[in-house]
């Protein structure tokens, strides 16, 4: 098993992309890219007014589930070599 990567704290769109990059690289290194679904797409409909229930809140929630799934794959045995 490869060591788990150090994950950036997600506080905005930039740090969310950094988290995705780190985890996708770790999944690639472990040979799990074909077993992991794509990360959630960033919202494109935010109005910027800080609405309660903003689309970014849903994105960050979805990203938490994606991160958990990626980490679960990373703690499994490495993918078999072809």
Secondary structure by P-SEA (a helix, b strand, c coil): ccccccccccccaaaaaaaaaaaaaaaaaaccccccccccccccccccccccccaaaaaaaaaaaaaaaaaaaaaccccccc
